[in-house]
Amino acid sequence: MKDAELGRLALITKHGRPAILALPFDRRLLDQGVHRSLAVSLFEGGHLTPAQAAKIAGVSLDDFIDLLGSLGLPVVDYPAEDITEELDAAS
């Protein structure tokens, strides 16, 4: 319940079973709608891949990637030092 009170996505259970999925009522929800907002929140939290989130959002993977870009969210969370090491190894 604390996550919901803090404006974060929250799954509330009753007797160990999912009962309520609380979505933050924010600008994203108003602008994007429930499915897209839920998909972005689950992707942002690391719970879904981009392809899975696109399916929930009801859009193509390309469109979901564009949506993430329009929200300023990275599609890939990869540390810069790891990228540098991989590029050096590939050279």
Residue pairs with C-beta under 8 A, 6 or more apart in sequence:
1 10
1 12
2 10
3 9
3 10
3 22
4 10
4 12
4 22
7 24
7 26
8 24
9 21
9 22
9 23
9 24
9 38
9 41
9 42
9 45
10 21
10 22
11 18
11 20
11 21
11 22
12 18
12 19
12 20
12 21
12 22
13 19
21 38
23 29
23 34
23 37
23 38
23 41
24 41
28 37
28 40
28 71
29 37
32 40
32 67
35 56
35 57
35 58
36 57
36 58
36 59
36 67
38 56
38 57
39 48
39 53
39 54
39 56
39 57
39 64
40 53
40 57
40 67
40 68
40 71
40 73
42 48
42 53
42 56
43 49
43 50
43 52
43 53
43 68
43 73
44 73
48 56
50 61
50 64
50 65
50 68
50 75
51 61
53 64
54 60
54 61
54 63
54 64
54 65
57 63
57 64
57 67
59 67
65 75
68 74
68 75
69 75
